[in-house]
Amino acid sequence: MTRWNLSIQEETDRLVRVFLARTGLKKGDLSAFVEAACRGEVLRRTVAEIQKQNADLSAEDAMRLANEAVAAARATPS
């Protein structure tokens, strides 16, 4: 496990802590909340990047590539 030292604006800190308290989470759940938020943001940005790279791809070509990838994944033993 890695430790981060972060500087967060007071307004954001209050917003997150009030949200955690309102949803029944405890102070110790802040790390899990931040980790989930980071993972979600990385996923969102990755999807946006891929969408931008493939903006000129037709729906048919995208489906063909997806089907090929699924077939290759299923053919590879895990």
C-alpha positions in Angstrom: 0.0 0.0 0.0 1.2 3.5 -0.8 0.6 6.7 1.1 -0.3 10.0 -0.6 0.0 13.4 0.9 -2.6 15.6 -0.9 -3.5 19.2 -0.6 -7.3 19.6 -1.1 -9.2 22.8 -1.0 -11.3 23.2 2.2 -14.6 23.4 0.3 -13.8 20.1 -1.4 -12.8 18.5 1.9 -16.1 19.5 3.5 -18.1 18.4 0.5 -16.6 14.9 0.5 -16.7 14.5 4.3 -20.4 15.6 4.4 -21.2 13.2 1.6 -19.4 10.3 3.4 -21.2 11.1 6.6 -24.6 11.4 4.9 -24.2 8.1 3.1 -23.2 6.3 6.4 -19.5 6.0 5.6 -16.9 6.6 8.3 -13.8 8.8 8.3 -11.7 5.8 7.5 -13.6 5.2 4.3 -12.1 8.3 2.7 -9.2 6.4 1.3 -11.5 3.9 -0.4 -13.6 6.8 -1.7 -10.6 8.6 -3.2 -9.3 5.4 -4.7 -12.6 4.6 -6.4 -12.8 8.2 -7.7 -9.3 8.0 -9.1 -10.1 4.6 -10.8 -13.3 6.1 -12.2 -11.6 9.1 -13.6 -8.8 7.1 -15.2 -11.4 4.9 -16.8 -13.4 7.9 -18.0 -10.3 9.6 -19.5 -9.2 6.3 -21.1 -12.6 5.8 -22.8 -12.6 9.4 -24.0 -9.1 9.0 -25.5 -10.1 5.8 -27.3 -13.3 7.4 -28.6 -11.2 10.3 -29.9 -8.7 7.9 -31.6 -11.5 6.0 -33.2 -13.8 8.9 -34.2 -13.4 8.1 -37.9 -14.2 4.4 -37.5 -17.6 3.3 -38.9 -20.0 1.4 -36.7 -19.6 -1.7 -38.9 -15.8 -1.5 -38.6 -16.0 -1.0 -34.8 -18.3 -4.0 -34.4 -16.0 -6.1 -36.6 -13.0 -5.2 -34.5 -14.9 -5.8 -31.3 -16.0 -9.2 -32.5 -12.5 -10.2 -33.5 -11.2 -9.1 -30.1 -13.8 -11.1 -28.3 -13.1 -14.2 -30.4 -9.4 -13.9 -29.8 -9.9 -13.5 -26.0 -12.2 -16.6 -25.9 -9.7 -18.6 -27.9 -6.9 -17.8 -25.5 -6.9 -20.0 -22.4 -6.6 -18.0 -19.1 
